Amino acid sequence: MSERPTFSPFWHRVRALRPRLRPHVQITRQHYRGRRWHVVHDPATNQFYRLNPIAHEFVGLLDGRRTVEEAWNLTLERHADSAPTQQEALQLIGQLYNANLLSIDVTPEVEQLLRRGRERVKRKAIGQVVGIMYFKIRLFNPDAIISAVEPILRPILNRWGFLAWLAFMLFAVSRLIPHQEELFSSARNAIAPANWGWLSVVFIVTKAIHELGHGVILKRFGRQVPECGMMLLVLFPAPYVDASGAWALSNKWQRIAVGGGGMIFELFVAAAAALVWVATLHTDGSLVHQLAYNAMFIASISTVLFNANPLMRFDGYYMLSDLIEVPNLMQRSQNMLKHYFKVHAYGLKREHPPTNSPSERWILNVYGVGSLAYRIFLFITITLHVMGIAFAIGLLLAIWTAAMWFILPIGKFVHWIAASPNLADKRARAVAVSLLMGGVVFTAIGVVPMPDHRRAIGVVESRSTSGIYVATDGFVREVLVRPGDRVRAGDVLVRMESPDLVERIAITRANVERLDSLLRQATQREPTTRDSIASQLASVRDQLAYWLDKQERLRIVSPHDGVVVGNDPALLIGAFLREGEGICEIVDDSDLRIVATLGQHENSWAVKAARGELDVHTEVRFVSRAPVRMPATIDEFIEAGQSALPHAALGYGGGGTIQTRSDDRQGRLATSKQFEMRLTPEPAREGAWTGVPGERVRLRFTLADKPLAAQWADRLHKLVQGRVTL
Amino acid sequence: MSQALTRYSALYASAMSRRRRPRTLTGLDRLTAWVQLKIRHQRTALRVLLREARQIDAMAASIRAHSEAALDEQVRLVRERFIRRDVTTDVVRRGLALVREVARRETGEEAYVVQLAAALGLYHGRIVEMLTGEGKTLTGSIAAPLLAWKHRSLHIFTVNDYLARRDAHSRGAIYARCGCTVGAIQQEMSPGDRFQVYARSIVYGTPKQITADYLRDQLRIGPLGSAWMGRAFLSRLGEEALASGAGPLIPGLRAALVDEADAVLIDEGVVPLIIAQPRRTDDMADVYRQAAFIASKLDEGPDYSIDALRRTSELKRRGRHLAAGMWHQLDHPIWKTVRRAEELVRQALVAKHCYLRGKQYEVVDGRVVIVDEYTGRFLADRTWEHGLHQAVEAKEGVDVTADRETLARMSFQRFFRSYPFLCGMTGTAADATREMEQVYARPVTRIPTHRPMIRKQLPTRVFLHGQDRWTAVLDEIERLHAANRPVLAGTPSIEASEHLSSRLAARGLEHRVLNALHDAEEAELVLDAGAAGAITVATNMAGRGTDIKLDPQARGAGGLAVILTEMHTAKRIDRQFIGRSGRQGDPGTAQIYASLDDELPRQYIPWAVTLLRRCARDGEIVWRSGARLALRLAQRRAEARARRSRASVLRQDDWIDKNLPGQ
């Protein structure tokens, strides 16, 4: 039950006053979810105040001639129960007066005015510090620029213009579709460090056009932009304009148009850039081509990710808020969640919910949960991202944001629990429930051991790989295998021929025959020469055997079972190869192992695991066959870090996850030191498939269960380690 | 011309006093302010004060040797230093030593070292806790000249008009020799006389009188801001010169010395002082009677529920239905608006259940008179606001007075925060240290006693039912009476005091009753209360400023025995009452008799009450330590609740000051 006592003990402070709205204050009428509201707008200070119809009527009665009491009595007569109570009227007058919307028939209190001004400045400063992730630097009044641009664009700022814009968008997309492949192949170029300078220039220009879009459309509806400047959005400068003038627009579609104006302009830029990009495709790599690509990239992706996203307080949020006609969506949805908490966890049955309309309540629930989850997600990603770019700043930023987003609210919460007058009678319960919940969270994070997983990337390689080399100089006559062919031991791979060898054999054979007959004659006639001939014959026979053996080795066979890899030997047909030249490789795929690289912060456990001091369960997942998972044992961990990767497949270029140096053509030099680990996969049954050599695998190491807090601390420690030198 | 200038400066000072009110701080600001306060006042901590006091004491011999003329000359010299704002530690020391000597020569009382320390504490703006009978009056009168010199004018707040008059008179000689003029504000004074008194450098008065005068001044000045204040003042001055002058009575607020500071600043801190006038058109008398009638037809439980703590009621579905059936037949327009109608019925219910005759109010000569919760006295000219008073009148069937509309209101809390300099004395401030620091930014110092305290505090006895308690109290009184000791029995309400009185009469014990109904005999009663074998039944009226002097026989018998028949919601009030015994090293005993039926345990620790009920034998709780702990907890909760409600009033006051123009 809501209790609204009619009387207020402080009524005497206002009852005899004769206030009136300041003459320059504008009032517009708006509709939210079928209900009428009046927005009071002071163009001088750009302050807004929303009134419900009865409050509006009450304020309307304050004409400078009636006293507050008379006006209040009149409202009471007309509206009986729905009229504001004295307390409400008092608050209303106080707020309007404080917002400088109301003038009161007393001499102005300079003291109060000055203090208000000081407080506004202070509030703003505190807001800046709290929201350091959105630090604003005010620059100038952009009205002159916008006023210059707006008349030019006015003929197309209407629904026909919008349709034309849509058509242009479709046209641009249709031109892009045939070039899909190029579009995505150069995706990596867009964010390569070499392009960063251009990227920021393009970013600022497109964002400026975006802001101009807001301003121009606002101007089109007859309002002004009083302020523009630079916002340091997560330390990245982005222009902004103060488009709060839109709040006073009475048509919600106009408000949405102002909110969407920025994106419309920006997407137009994106579409134009897309056309330029398509047109310059043939000049692959030219600056214009690259810039067009960047512009297209920023103006579309960032717009969709940031501005259109209603979960952040950018354009999308205000558009959504206007569209579903729920003003102040974010704050009220947060209040809604808090309200549930207060009612159900703390038993504060008297708390007022932020809304009583069921549909609005539903919206607030959905939005509240969504934005909360998104906020946490955003905090983590932004922090990690910034840490990646500038570690120290990132760390400070993270600590600051954590303080503002988490510690400050927790502190406020504790204060609320300890001192809120609303909780007076339920404090014991509130403390108990909070402690219990805190305890549950603490136990879950700090005490209950949770699986601790570490991940790495690796490559399958064979333990026995034989190079096939030419054993005898000769011409390649016939090639029997191609790379990828499976061969058994003794299978012929290549046949060669050597005319030279044939000739030598023929000569040697002739020699043998000659010496043979000589030997026979000597045995009969000259026994004294027999011995020397016999020894000559033996040596020539040896020679023959040697040549024959050489000839035999012109037929190259596989030394063991395996798969042919390497260059295609067929290319060698007809070529003359000297002894020792390589032909191909035979990889034995029945005896495979995995080579993985780990970053240096995984060092500590990996060393122990390789020595067998730590029990680590390792699981291998194959890129080619996703469902196959098999355990593996760690054989070896090489404790010396090296930049060279064991395999190009591990680096960025080869599709892996390890960042490689941009100046390395082969993509085998990592930007940071990597540690090599060798593992043996252990299939469930002997001889089962254990991957293909050269294939990339993902490894998951399961360490001993540890509470989450310890794991996080460990990870944070690693993140800091090696980056900060003390 | 010079008169106009004085007027102007008075007007200006009066208006400016509004702007000086400190803002209540929140969050970190509050913490830093608190730390600052602690650090700043380290320089005037107790041990520093005592050391200084001993040094002053050491100067006595040389000063005592001065002739009268030489002393006057010395005083003049020191005073000049103060007026020239050329004050060093040495000057303060010297000044205090001289004033002490003046006081000794004029009244024959010489301040002890602890009193000097307390006076120094006052001089440095502290709230000084001195146990009852430790010579607060003397302490105040040696600090006052120094404060008056330094701040040009000093208001000394006393508990009642009589004390104001008495002190102004008895201390006048000291002040006169110190070059200060003195006066006392009395209720019956005309504005012209008041104006004369306020012009003096030391003004005695009750908080109520001075606050009311200030409030009237503020009303007269109107909702003026500071911007064009000078011009507006001058134009006003012109008019008023013609109308033969009713400028502000009080020429600004400079310094205040508050006696019984905790009572004034804290207990009564938020009770608003209201200047009201009857509404021009008032036809509400019938409405309140109708509401009382409807309320009498409803049943607690099925129809409505009462929250005794918050003093609110809530209509249930059935009750609302029933009530609506009744008010629909009534033709006053107010019954047509549901919210207002419901509010009236709820108010009538609250009047019925939470406001009891003999406790919160008494009916005197067909009028409802509020009884002050803390002092037990009638607040003759106060009324409850927003129809509550009328609802109570309707309930009692007396004439329903016209609803009044508030023209101005001011709580003591707000008023005393307007003083740039504030200090105070009390017997029981230690329990309110935190609040003194937070609300008034005044630190609290506990001054040790001059003579050791030998009063014995006997363990609290807790009974199952009120009846058991009364029996035990009667037995105890009888026993003490037989032992020839004077007995002072404290009761929380008029009703309870009358009840105890009738029980005593039934047992044939001769006794006297001191409550708001018999306040005329107060002085005489107090005089007799210290006689051997005297039995006095008193409400909290006896708690403040009552000095019960023992006769030798009574002292021999073991001194005054204080029996408290119920625990008050604030520990300070209990301590205050107990402090009637054991004054200035007298012997005495004190004991509290509580019951589980009392409001305090019932409202604040209902769960403990059910638990304790099981530990009773012969109507008394045997698990004494548990019961005492529970009652102390209840008291703490009650104190916390009161503190919160004061804080919330303060917040509202601040919000208004910040967001609305004018006073």
Interface residues (C-beta under 8 A of the other chain):
Chain A: M1 E3 R4 P5 T6 F7 P9 F10 W11 H12 R13 V14 R15 L17 L76 A80 D81 L90 I93 G94 Q95 Y97 N98 I104 V106 T107 P108 E109 V110 E111 Q112 R115 H415 P421 A424 D425
Chain B: R19 G27 G222 P223 L224 G225 S226 A227 W228 M229 A232 P272 L309 T312 E314 K336 T337 V338 R339 R340 E343 E385 H386 G387 E405 T406 L407 A408 R409 R641 R644 A647 S648 Q652 W655 I656 K658 N659 L660 P661 G662
